[in-house]
Amino acid sequence: MRYLPEIFAKNRQWAEAIKRERPDYLPGLDASQNPRFLWIGCSDSRVPANEICGLQPGEMFKHRNIANLVRPDDPNCLAVLQFAVHTLKVRHIVVCGHYRCGGVHAAMNAAGDGALDGWLSPIRELKHRESQCLSELEDEEQRWNRLCELNVIEQVRQLAALPLIGEAWDEGGRLSLHGWMYEFHTGLLHDLDTSTSGPGEPLPA
């Protein structure tokens, strides 16, 4: 094996350990998936969704991108949502950001060229809309982390406004949306109190 042999060695060790400890586990995964959760999170390598939620493979469907954005013009995200809601019938969609997000920090600086800058434009617009409350915070790190939180709240709003979510609610689907933050130095998740289970439940201002 010419490339990354250490990864394949670790994979074999993992597969052998699983077969010894839980012989029915891998055949069960091969048969089907039935996750209750869709996780929309940041691509950051330090946020392993299953591990920090204490869930096993097969229990959480996932979509990840820079700064955990839900964009109506992103066919990848919309396709994941459609499959999760219509086919897998997930019960909960979690938008999870994290403090000190590099994507959010990049959006706080002057725009440049390239795909990343275009991708982050909604966060720049959010920063402009929330400039008053952000300016009241004491230092740059506080403003950065607060914008990370505001971004998650905004993405839950974006989710709630999508036609496919509205259709699921109209059809009586038991679907809830949530906004969470992850904190690296504690390993803890924080609920931003943005949860909603239908169009009649207002999101926080």
N, CA, C and O of each residue as an XYZ file, in Angstrom:
820
protein
N       0.846     -1.184      0.000
C       0.000      0.000      0.000
C       0.890      1.247      0.000
O       1.696      1.444      0.909
N       0.735      2.084     -1.030
C       1.669      3.183     -1.220
C       1.311      4.412     -0.381
O       2.201      5.134      0.069
N       0.040      4.649     -0.174
C      -0.350      5.907      0.452
C      -1.106      5.665      1.764
O      -2.002      4.825      1.838
N      -0.725      6.417      2.782
C      -1.390      6.419      4.089
C      -1.601      5.005      4.654
O      -2.718      4.668      5.047
N      -0.564      4.186      4.702
C      -0.745      2.823      5.231
C      -1.181      2.818      6.688
O      -1.845      1.881      7.132
N      -0.813      3.864      7.446
C      -1.197      3.887      8.864
C      -2.708      3.983      9.045
O      -3.255      3.443     10.007
N      -3.388      4.675      8.115
C      -4.838      4.769      8.207
C      -5.480      3.407      7.969
O      -6.397      3.017      8.691
N      -5.006      2.694      6.973
C      -5.562      1.374      6.690
C      -5.267      0.390      7.819
O      -6.086     -0.479      8.118
N      -4.099      0.527      8.444
C      -3.778     -0.340      9.578
C      -4.727     -0.069     10.745
O      -5.222     -1.001     11.379
N      -4.975      1.205     11.020
C      -5.903      1.555     12.103
C      -7.321      1.097     11.777
O      -8.063      0.677     12.665
N      -7.696      1.180     10.489
C      -9.020      0.714     10.089
C      -9.175     -0.779     10.342
O     -10.214     -1.216     10.838
N      -8.167     -1.559     10.010
C      -8.241     -3.004     10.242
C      -8.350     -3.305     11.737
O      -9.118     -4.176     12.145
N      -7.580     -2.579     12.550
C      -7.646     -2.771     14.001
C      -9.038     -2.465     14.533
O      -9.571     -3.194     15.369
N      -9.623     -1.371     14.033
C     -10.965     -0.971     14.468
C     -11.997     -2.030     14.073
O     -12.816     -2.437     14.896
N     -11.957     -2.477     12.809
C     -12.922     -3.458     12.328
C     -12.808     -4.771     13.099
O     -13.820     -5.387     13.435
N     -11.572     -5.199     13.381
C     -11.372     -6.448     14.118
C     -11.898     -6.319     15.552
O     -12.507     -7.250     16.080
N     -11.658     -5.162     16.177
C     -12.138     -4.956     17.544
C     -13.662     -4.945     17.594
O     -14.261     -5.530     18.496
N     -14.290     -4.277     16.624
C     -15.755     -4.232     16.589
C     -16.333     -5.644     16.408
O     -17.306     -6.011     17.067
N     -15.737     -6.414     15.527
C     -16.245     -7.776     15.284
C     -16.140     -8.644     16.534
O     -17.013     -9.468     16.807
N     -15.053     -8.448     17.294
C     -14.893     -9.218     18.532
C     -15.914     -8.787     19.585
O     -16.561     -9.623     20.216
N     -16.049     -7.465     19.767
C     -16.854     -6.946     20.867
C     -18.346     -6.937     20.554
O     -19.169     -7.159     21.442
N     -18.700     -6.678     19.287
C     -20.114     -6.561     18.911
C     -20.313     -7.233     17.553
O     -20.407     -6.545     16.537
N     -20.376     -8.538     17.519
C     -20.410     -9.261     16.243
C     -21.599     -8.925     15.355
O     -21.525     -9.112     14.140
N     -22.704     -8.428     15.935
C     -23.881     -8.102     15.129
C     -23.882     -6.654     14.635
O     -24.772     -6.256     13.884
N     -22.889     -5.866     15.055
C     -22.929     -4.417     14.802
C     -22.766     -4.072     13.322
O     -23.609     -3.377     12.756
N     -21.700     -4.544     12.697
C     -21.443     -4.191     11.296
C     -22.504     -4.758     10.348
O     -22.927     -4.046      9.437
N     -22.954     -6.007     10.520
C     -24.056     -6.473      9.671
C     -25.315     -5.622      9.827
O     -26.060     -5.437      8.864
N     -25.557     -5.104     11.029
C     -26.719     -4.238     11.234
C     -26.597     -2.932     10.477
O     -27.575     -2.447      9.908
N     -25.388     -2.352     10.464
C     -25.163     -1.125      9.705
C     -25.322     -1.370      8.213
O     -25.826     -0.512      7.488
N     -24.901     -2.517      7.764
C     -24.981     -2.844      6.340
C     -26.436     -2.945      5.887
O     -26.747     -2.659      4.730
N     -27.321     -3.348      6.783
C     -28.724     -3.573      6.406
C     -29.474     -2.278      6.161
O     -30.221     -2.181      5.188
N     -29.295     -1.260      7.032
C     -30.070     -0.020      6.895
C     -29.526      1.023      7.856
O     -28.689      0.727      8.709
N     -30.020      2.258      7.704
C     -29.758      3.309      8.686
C     -31.089      3.909      9.110
O     -32.008      4.050      8.303
N     -31.177      4.257     10.378
C     -32.422      4.818     10.907
C     -32.106      5.909     11.920
O     -32.481      5.797     13.087
N     -31.414      6.972     11.484
C     -31.014      8.018     12.434
C     -32.196      8.888     12.860
O     -33.109      9.142     12.075
N     -32.163      9.334     14.102
C     -33.168     10.278     14.595
C     -32.738     11.718     14.370
O     -33.567     12.627     14.425
N     -31.452     11.938     14.118
C     -30.895     13.281     14.095
C     -30.227     13.591     12.760
O     -29.598     12.728     12.148
N     -30.376     14.837     12.323
C     -29.532     15.404     11.274
C     -28.703     16.496     11.925
O     -29.241     17.401     12.562
N     -27.403     16.408     11.762
C     -26.449     17.374     12.311
C     -25.942     18.246     11.179
O     -25.370     17.740     10.214
N     -26.145     19.549     11.284
C     -25.565     20.501     10.345
C     -24.478     21.241     11.111
O     -24.765     22.076     11.969
N     -23.235     20.928     10.793
C     -22.136     21.457     11.589
C     -21.024     22.016     10.734
O     -21.068     21.969      9.504
N     -20.031     22.546     11.412
C     -18.865     23.106     10.748
C     -17.925     21.981     10.317
O     -17.896     20.908     10.921
N     -17.161     22.250      9.265
C     -16.191     21.267      8.781
C     -14.981     21.111      9.699
O     -14.145     20.238      9.463
N     -14.870     21.922     10.721
C     -13.716     21.897     11.620
C     -13.430     20.478     12.112
O     -14.324     19.782     12.594
N     -12.178     20.067     11.983
C     -11.792     18.695     12.322
C     -11.856     18.396     13.814
O     -11.764     17.237     14.219
N     -12.014     19.430     14.634
C     -12.040     19.241     16.085
C     -13.450     19.038     16.638
O     -13.639     18.978     17.853
N     -14.446     18.931     15.741
C     -15.837     18.787     16.194
C     -16.399     17.460     15.660
O     -17.128     17.451     14.669
N     -16.062     16.347     16.312
C     -16.562     15.040     15.868
C     -17.977     14.803     16.404
O     -18.159     14.481     17.579
N     -18.953     14.962     15.547
C     -20.353     15.021     15.987
C     -20.774     13.802     16.795
O     -21.299     13.947     17.898
N     -20.551     12.598     16.263
C     -21.004     11.404     16.987
C     -20.365     11.289     18.358
O     -21.034     10.987     19.346
N     -19.056     11.533     18.408
C     -18.337     11.347     19.672
C     -18.822     12.308     20.748
O     -19.053     11.893     21.884
N     -18.981     13.589     20.409
C     -19.336     14.546     21.462
C     -20.792     14.395     21.895
O     -21.179     14.869     22.963
N     -21.606     13.728     21.056
C     -23.000     13.463     21.441
C     -23.175     12.072     22.040
O     -24.275     11.707     22.454
N     -22.101     11.301     22.087
C     -22.187      9.952     22.639
C     -23.024      9.020     21.783
O     -23.687      8.126     22.309
N     -23.005      9.218     20.460
C     -23.806      8.405     19.554
C     -22.923      7.510     18.696
O     -21.763      7.826     18.431
N     -23.486      6.400     18.271
C     -22.771      5.439     17.451
C     -23.008      5.725     15.968
O     -23.972      6.410     15.627
N     -22.156      5.217     15.083
C     -22.438      5.304     13.658
C     -23.834      4.743     13.359
O     -24.231      3.710     13.899
N     -24.564      5.441     12.493
C     -25.929      5.033     12.173
C     -26.981      5.797     12.943
O     -28.163      5.724     12.606
N     -26.575      6.541     13.984
C     -27.544      7.264     14.807
C     -27.668      8.737     14.440
O     -28.572      9.417     14.927
N     -26.775      9.243     13.588
C     -26.812     10.658     13.237
C     -26.406     10.846     11.777
O     -25.313     10.454     11.368
N     -27.300     11.448     11.005
C     -27.000     11.834      9.630
C     -26.304     13.187      9.692
O     -26.606     13.983     10.582
N     -25.375     13.475      8.768
C     -24.571     14.686      8.934
C     -24.377     15.454      7.640
O     -24.244     14.876      6.561
N     -24.363     16.773      7.777
C     -23.950     17.678      6.702
C     -23.016     18.702      7.330
O     -23.341     19.303      8.354
N     -21.845     18.900      6.710
C     -20.876     19.831      7.278
C     -20.360     20.767      6.194
O     -20.183     20.375      5.041
N     -20.127     21.999      6.587
C     -19.524     22.977      5.688
C     -18.835     24.046      6.519
O     -18.929     24.039      7.746
N     -18.145     24.958      5.858
C     -17.460     26.033      6.579
C     -18.478     26.923      7.276
O     -19.336     27.525      6.631
N     -18.375     27.002      8.609
C     -19.206     27.879      9.461
C     -20.659     27.450      9.522
O     -21.537     28.277      9.766
N     -20.932     26.144      9.298
C     -22.263     25.553      9.506
C     -23.413     26.398      8.954
O     -24.360     26.724      9.670
N     -23.314     26.745      7.673
C     -24.328     27.591      7.046
C     -25.454     26.760      6.421
O     -25.230     25.665      5.907
N     -26.660     27.310      6.480
C     -27.816     26.780      5.757
C     -28.184     27.833      4.720
O     -28.778     28.863      5.039
N     -27.816     27.551      3.468
C     -28.052     28.528      2.406
C     -29.080     27.983      1.416
O     -28.922     26.873      0.908
N     -30.132     28.757      1.139
C     -31.148     28.299      0.181
C     -30.598     28.089     -1.224
O     -31.234     27.432     -2.048
N     -29.402     28.652     -1.508
C     -28.794     28.476     -2.825
C     -27.749     27.359     -2.846
O     -26.989     27.245     -3.807
N     -27.703     26.541     -1.803
C     -26.732     25.453     -1.714
C     -27.431     24.124     -1.999
O     -28.086     23.583     -1.107
N     -27.312     23.579     -3.216
C     -28.022     22.340     -3.528
C     -27.549     21.149     -2.712
O     -28.314     20.212     -2.483
N     -26.298     21.173     -2.271
C     -25.801     20.081     -1.444
C     -26.567     20.013     -0.127
O     -27.064     18.955      0.260
N     -26.656     21.142      0.550
C     -27.384     21.189      1.830
C     -28.852     20.837      1.636
O     -29.419     20.088      2.431
N     -29.474     21.371      0.583
C     -30.893     21.095      0.339
C     -31.128     19.616      0.041
O     -32.133     19.046      0.467
N     -30.203     18.995     -0.688
C     -30.347     17.566     -0.981
C     -30.232     16.734      0.291
O     -30.990     15.783      0.485
N     -29.284     17.091      1.160
C     -29.145     16.385      2.435
C     -30.413     16.541      3.264
O     -30.906     15.570      3.839
N     -30.940     17.759      3.326
C     -32.172     18.003      4.086
C     -33.340     17.198      3.525
O     -34.098     16.585      4.277
N     -33.479     17.203      2.205
C     -34.578     16.465      1.590
C     -34.494     14.984      1.924
O     -35.492     14.368      2.296
N     -33.304     14.414      1.791
C     -33.140     12.992      2.085
C     -33.396     12.704      3.564
O     -34.048     11.719      3.910
N     -32.877     13.575      4.430
C     -33.035     13.364      5.873
C     -34.494     13.451      6.300
O     -34.964     12.639      7.097
N     -35.212     14.445      5.764
C     -36.591     14.686      6.198
C     -37.568     13.738      5.512
O     -38.433     13.161      6.172
N     -37.444     13.569      4.205
C     -38.433     12.788      3.455
C     -38.163     11.287      3.480
O     -39.097     10.490      3.566
N     -36.898     10.903      3.406
C     -36.574      9.474      3.319
C     -36.250      8.872      4.678
O     -36.804      7.838      5.051
N     -35.349      9.520      5.420
C     -34.941      8.973      6.713
C     -35.908      9.321      7.847
O     -35.897      8.685      8.900
N     -36.740     10.337      7.619
C     -37.729     10.762      8.628
C     -37.069     11.121      9.958
O     -37.522     10.689     11.018
N     -35.996     11.913      9.899
C     -35.348     12.326     11.146
C     -36.320     13.139     11.992
O     -37.227     13.784     11.466
N     -36.128     13.105     13.278
C     -36.999     13.822     14.209
C     -36.416     15.150     14.652
O     -37.154     16.047     15.060
N     -35.095     15.285     14.576
C     -34.429     16.494     15.061
C     -33.352     16.931     14.072
O     -32.561     16.117     13.596
N     -33.335     18.227     13.774
C     -32.250     18.810     12.987
C     -31.508     19.780     13.887
O     -32.087     20.738     14.400
N     -30.232     19.527     14.072
C     -29.392     20.346     14.951
C     -28.414     21.152     14.103
O     -27.636     20.580     13.340
N     -28.449     22.477     14.234
C     -27.374     23.307     13.704
C     -26.407     23.527     14.855
O     -26.769     24.127     15.866
N     -25.181     23.045     14.707
C     -24.202     23.178     15.785
C     -22.990     23.954     15.300
O     -22.271     23.510     14.404
N     -22.771     25.108     15.893
C     -21.564     25.870     15.663
C     -20.570     25.623     16.776
O     -20.817     24.813     17.670
N     -19.464     26.307     16.725
C     -18.493     26.183     17.812
C     -17.826     27.533     18.028
O     -17.709     28.342     17.108
N     -17.398     27.755     19.247
C     -16.714     29.003     19.585
C     -15.361     29.054     18.884
O     -14.752     28.023     18.598
N     -14.903     30.274     18.614
C     -13.648     30.513     17.920
C     -13.640     29.856     16.528
O     -12.636     29.287     16.101
N     -14.776     29.949     15.842
C     -14.897     29.365     14.508
C     -14.062     30.171     13.513
O     -14.210     31.389     13.410
N     -13.183     29.479     12.782
C     -12.318     30.154     11.824
C     -13.082     30.780     10.678
O     -12.689     31.834     10.178
N     -14.175     30.145     10.249
C     -14.983     30.716      9.186
C     -15.633     32.016      9.607
O     -15.649     32.983      8.845
N     -16.168     32.044     10.810
C     -16.782     33.276     11.321
C     -15.722     34.363     11.464
O     -15.976     35.527     11.154
N     -14.546     33.987     11.929
C     -13.477     34.976     12.090
C     -13.082     35.559     10.739
O     -12.854     36.764     10.623
N     -13.000     34.709      9.716
C     -12.676     35.201      8.379
C     -13.733     36.181      7.882
O     -13.412     37.160      7.208
N     -14.995     35.913      8.216
C     -16.082     36.798      7.784
C     -16.060     38.139      8.510
O     -16.660     39.104      8.038
N     -15.388     38.210      9.635
C     -15.295     39.469     10.374
C     -14.275     40.408      9.746
O     -14.263     41.604     10.037
N     -13.424     39.869      8.888
C     -12.385     40.671      8.245
C     -12.838     41.101      6.857
O     -13.902     40.698      6.388
N     -12.029     41.915      6.209
C     -12.377     42.429      4.889
C     -12.520     41.289      3.889
O     -11.754     40.326      3.905
N     -13.512     41.421      3.026
C     -13.754     40.399      2.013
C     -12.619     40.382      1.001
O     -12.037     41.416      0.674
N     -12.323     39.193      0.519
C     -11.316     39.043     -0.523
C     -11.910     38.358     -1.736
O     -13.102     38.487     -2.014
N     -11.081     37.634     -2.451
C     -11.536     36.905     -3.622
C     -11.623     35.415     -3.300
O     -11.121     34.958     -2.273
N     -12.256     34.679     -4.179
C     -12.271     33.233     -4.048
C     -13.577     32.691     -3.509
O     -14.447     33.431     -3.050
N     -13.687     31.357     -3.582
C     -14.924     30.682     -3.193
C     -15.253     30.880     -1.718
O     -16.420     31.042     -1.361
N     -14.233     30.868     -0.855
C     -14.490     30.998      0.575
C     -15.130     32.335      0.903
O     -16.066     32.392      1.699
N     -14.643     33.406      0.305
C     -15.190     34.722      0.606
C     -16.648     34.833      0.162
O     -17.473     35.421      0.862
N     -16.960     34.266     -1.000
C     -18.350     34.268     -1.436
C     -19.232     33.441     -0.529
O     -20.369     33.813     -0.238
N     -18.697     32.313     -0.082
C     -19.458     31.435      0.802
C     -19.817     32.127      2.110
O     -20.910     31.930      2.639
N     -18.900     32.937      2.633
C     -19.090     33.563      3.948
C     -19.908     34.852      3.901
O     -20.117     35.479      4.940
N     -20.371     35.259      2.728
C     -21.081     36.536      2.625
C     -22.297     36.648      3.549
O     -22.550     37.743      4.051
N     -23.071     35.571      3.805
C     -24.190     35.727      4.741
C     -23.753     36.105      6.156
O     -24.479     36.802      6.865
N     -22.565     35.644      6.569
C     -22.103     35.999      7.915
C     -21.668     37.461      7.942
O     -21.856     38.138      8.953
N     -21.097     37.953      6.863
C     -20.755     39.372      6.805
C     -22.015     40.232      6.889
O     -22.028     41.264      7.559
N     -23.067     39.799      6.206
C     -24.328     40.532      6.276
C     -24.903     40.486      7.684
O     -25.431     41.485      8.175
N     -24.804     39.334      8.333
C     -25.274     39.196      9.707
C     -24.485     40.105     10.638
O     -25.064     40.755     11.508
N     -23.182     40.155     10.464
C     -22.332     41.035     11.286
C     -22.764     42.495     11.132
O     -22.797     43.249     12.105
N     -23.089     42.877      9.913
C     -23.531     44.256      9.678
C     -24.864     44.524     10.381
O     -25.040     45.577     10.994
N     -25.801     43.577     10.296
C     -27.109     43.760     10.931
C     -27.003     43.815     12.447
O     -27.772     44.516     13.105
N     -26.050     43.076     12.998
C     -25.919     42.987     14.453
C     -24.786     43.869     14.980
O     -24.303     43.662     16.093
N     -24.366     44.844     14.189
C     -23.206     45.659     14.568
C     -23.405     46.389     15.889
O     -22.453     46.558     16.651
N     -24.618     46.818     16.167
C     -24.869     47.558     17.398
C     -24.622     46.687     18.626
O     -23.895     47.089     19.535
N     -25.221     45.500     18.659
C     -25.046     44.644     19.841
C     -23.615     44.130     19.938
O     -23.097     43.965     21.043
N     -22.973     43.875     18.814
C     -21.589     43.400     18.853
C     -20.648     44.481     19.370
O     -19.690     44.186     20.084
N     -20.922     45.735     19.010
C     -20.045     46.833     19.437
C     -20.100     47.066     20.939
O     -19.195     47.682     21.502
N     -21.145     46.585     21.590
C     -21.287     46.777     23.040
C     -20.438     45.793     23.845
O     -20.287     45.955     25.056
N     -19.887     44.782     23.187
C     -19.051     43.805     23.885
C     -17.642     44.342     24.066
O     -17.185     45.188     23.298
N     -16.952     43.842     25.093
C     -15.718     44.473     25.541
C     -14.536     44.284     24.602
O     -13.754     45.212     24.397
N     -14.397     43.095     24.032
C     -13.199     42.860     23.231
C     -13.522     42.031     21.996
O     -14.642     41.551     21.819
N     -12.509     41.877     21.150
C     -12.693     41.211     19.868
C     -13.083     39.752     20.033
O     -13.900     39.243     19.265
N     -12.515     39.072     21.020
C     -12.854     37.658     21.202
C     -14.310     37.493     21.606
O     -14.978     36.574     21.132
N     -14.813     38.361     22.469
C     -16.224     38.294     22.834
C     -17.117     38.541     21.617
O     -18.125     37.858     21.436
N     -16.749     39.505     20.792
C     -17.528     39.781     19.583
C     -17.488     38.586     18.630
O     -18.496     38.231     18.019
N     -16.325     37.981     18.514
C     -16.162     36.799     17.668
C     -17.077     35.669     18.130
O     -17.816     35.098     17.328
N     -17.031     35.347     19.419
C     -17.830     34.238     19.922
C     -19.325     34.539     19.884
O     -20.141     33.647     19.652
N     -19.679     35.808     20.113
C     -21.096     36.156     20.027
C     -21.592     36.043     18.586
O     -22.725     35.621     18.354
N     -20.758     36.416     17.622
C     -21.156     36.273     16.225
C     -21.290     34.794     15.858
O     -22.140     34.436     15.042
N     -20.461     33.936     16.451
C     -20.622     32.494     16.247
C     -22.011     32.043     16.714
O     -22.675     31.262     16.031
N     -22.444     32.531     17.870
C     -23.777     32.189     18.384
C     -24.877     32.752     17.492
O     -25.825     32.049     17.140
N     -24.743     34.026     17.128
C     -25.756     34.657     16.281
C     -25.869     33.947     14.938
O     -26.957     33.850     14.370
N     -24.759     33.459     14.441
C     -24.781     32.729     13.177
C     -25.602     31.453     13.295
O     -26.372     31.132     12.390
N     -25.450     30.722     14.393
C     -26.243     29.509     14.588
C     -27.730     29.852     14.664
O     -28.552     29.185     14.036
N     -28.076     30.881     15.427
C     -29.479     31.287     15.543
C     -30.040     31.640     14.167
O     -31.170     31.278     13.839
N     -29.242     32.350     13.362
C     -29.685     32.725     12.018
C     -29.882     31.501     11.135
O     -30.802     31.473     10.317
N     -29.029     30.485     11.286
C     -29.174     29.291     10.451
C     -30.417     28.494     10.827
O     -31.034     27.870      9.963
N     -30.793     28.505     12.102
C     -32.055     27.865     12.494
C     -33.224     28.610     11.863
O     -34.188     27.990     11.413
N     -33.142     29.940     11.828
C     -34.176     30.722     11.138
C     -34.242     30.359      9.659
O     -35.324     30.195      9.096
N     -33.077     30.236      9.040
C     -33.044     29.874      7.623
C     -33.688     28.502      7.401
O     -34.436     28.309      6.443
N     -33.397     27.564      8.282
C     -34.006     26.244      8.194
C     -35.527     26.329      8.275
O     -36.240     25.754      7.453
N     -36.008     27.052      9.278
C     -37.447     27.141      9.506
C     -38.175     27.768      8.323
O     -39.360     27.506      8.118
N     -37.475     28.597      7.539
C     -38.085     29.281      6.406
C     -38.055     28.460      5.119
O     -38.663     28.861      4.127
N     -37.364     27.325      5.112
C     -37.272     26.526      3.893
C     -38.601     25.841      3.590
O     -39.239     25.306      4.497
N     -39.026     25.851      2.329
C     -40.292     25.202      1.973
C     -40.377     23.739      2.383
O     -41.443     23.287      2.800
N     -39.289     22.987      2.280
C     -39.383     21.562      2.599
C     -39.599     21.329      4.092
O     -40.201     20.330      4.485
N     -39.107     22.250      4.925
C     -39.381     22.143      6.363
C     -40.837     22.495      6.633
O     -41.523     21.803      7.385
N     -41.304     23.576      6.012
C     -42.710     23.958      6.168
C     -43.653     22.862      5.708
O     -44.675     22.611      6.345
N     -43.315     22.207      4.604
C     -44.149     21.119      4.100
C     -44.186     19.963      5.087
O     -45.237     19.358      5.301
N     -43.051     19.657      5.682
C     -43.007     18.568      6.662
C     -43.902     18.889      7.853
O     -44.616     18.016      8.347
N     -43.866     20.133      8.314
C     -44.745     20.534      9.419
C     -46.207     20.504      9.004
O     -47.058     20.044      9.764
N     -46.508     20.993      7.799
C     -47.894     21.015      7.327
C     -48.476     19.610      7.222
O     -49.673     19.399      7.420
N     -47.604     18.656      6.907
C     -48.052     17.272      6.770
C     -48.083     16.531      8.104
O     -48.335     15.327      8.154
N     -47.824     17.264      9.178
C     -47.885     16.669     10.508
C     -46.625     15.962     10.938
O     -46.639     15.186     11.893
N     -45.523     16.226     10.234
C     -44.267     15.582     10.602
C     -43.764     16.039     11.956
O     -43.823     17.224     12.283
N     -43.271     15.096     12.741
C     -42.734     15.416     14.073
C     -41.267     15.777     13.899
O     -40.380     14.927     13.978
N     -41.040     17.058     13.659
C     -39.702     17.540     13.334
C     -39.385     18.771     14.162
O     -40.154     19.732     14.180
N     -38.248     18.740     14.849
C     -37.821     19.876     15.671
C     -36.468     20.379     15.188
O     -35.619     19.600     14.753
N     -36.280     21.692     15.271
C     -35.029     22.335     14.901
C     -34.359     22.869     16.157
O     -35.035     23.351     17.066
N     -33.025     22.786     16.214
C     -32.287     23.198     17.409
C     -31.009     23.925     17.014
O     -30.431     23.656     15.962
N     -30.575     24.847     17.864
C     -29.301     25.532     17.674
C     -28.403     25.327     18.879
O     -28.779     25.666     20.001
N     -27.221     24.776     18.657
C     -26.286     24.469     19.727
C     -24.921     25.065     19.422
O     -24.606     25.392     18.278
N     -24.129     25.197     20.462
C     -22.718     25.576     20.339
C     -21.857     24.535     21.039
O     -22.259     23.940     22.038
N     -20.665     24.329     20.491
C     -19.695     23.417     21.097
C     -18.494     24.225     21.560
O     -18.022     25.127     20.869
N     -18.009     23.875     22.756
C     -16.898     24.592     23.377
C     -15.691     23.655     23.467
O     -15.752     22.620     24.131
N     -14.606     24.019     22.801
C     -13.453     23.125     22.729
C     -12.859     22.811     24.103
O     -12.617     21.646     24.417
N     -12.624     23.830     24.917
C     -11.814     23.608     26.110
C     -12.563     22.872     27.217
O     -11.942     22.395     28.167
N     -13.893     22.772     27.109
C     -14.650     21.977     28.078
C     -15.195     20.692     27.467
O     -15.512     19.747     28.190
N     -15.306     20.650     26.142
C     -15.925     19.505     25.482
C     -17.430     19.477     25.591
O     -18.059     18.466     25.279
N     -18.023     20.592     26.036
C     -19.465     20.624     26.309
C     -20.249     21.304     25.192
O     -19.770     22.226     24.531
N     -21.480     20.808     25.007
C     -22.444     21.442     24.126
C     -23.284     22.433     24.916
O     -23.561     22.213     26.095
N     -23.692     23.525     24.275
C     -24.544     24.528     24.912
C     -25.760     24.773     24.026
O     -25.624     25.022     22.828
N     -26.944     24.702     24.620
C     -28.196     24.944     23.915
C     -28.442     26.451     23.864
O     -28.403     27.122     24.895
N     -28.693     26.980     22.679
C     -28.933     28.415     22.521
C     -30.412     28.776     22.642
O     -30.803     29.902     22.336
N     -31.231     27.828     23.087
C     -32.669     28.081     23.285
C     -33.335     28.581     22.008
O     -34.130     29.521     22.036
N     -33.002     27.945     20.896
C     -33.589     28.311     19.615
C     -34.549     27.238     19.102
O     -35.016     27.330     17.967
N     -34.847     26.244     19.900
C     -35.608     25.099     19.397
C     -37.020     25.503     18.985
O     -37.666     26.333     19.624
N     -37.475     24.887     17.894
C     -38.839     25.097     17.422
C     -39.325     23.807     16.783
O     -38.556     23.072     16.162
N     -40.624     23.544     16.947
C     -41.213     22.323     16.388
C     -42.350     22.625     15.428
O     -43.141     21.742     15.095
N     -42.434     23.880     14.979
C     -43.508     24.218     14.037
C     -43.526     25.701     13.754
O     -42.880     26.473     14.463
N     -44.262     26.120     12.720
C     -44.289     27.523     12.318
C     -44.912     28.448     13.353
O     -44.695     29.658     13.301
N     -45.679     27.908     14.288
C     -46.307     28.748     15.290
C     -45.448     29.048     16.486
O     -45.859     29.800     17.370
N     -44.248     28.471     16.535
C     -43.362     28.690     17.680
C     -42.304     29.715     17.293
O     -41.439     29.416     16.469
N     -42.352     30.916     17.866
C     -41.396     31.968     17.457
C     -39.987     31.639     17.899
O     -39.772     31.076     18.972
N     -39.034     31.994     17.062
C     -37.623     31.896     17.405
C     -37.208     33.153     18.151
O     -37.855     34.190     18.006
N     -36.133     33.088     18.955
C     -35.719     34.257     19.711
C     -35.266     35.391     18.789
O     -34.775     35.157     17.684
N     -35.443     36.622     19.269
C     -35.034     37.783     18.477
C     -33.520     37.912     18.492
O     -32.973     38.830     17.881
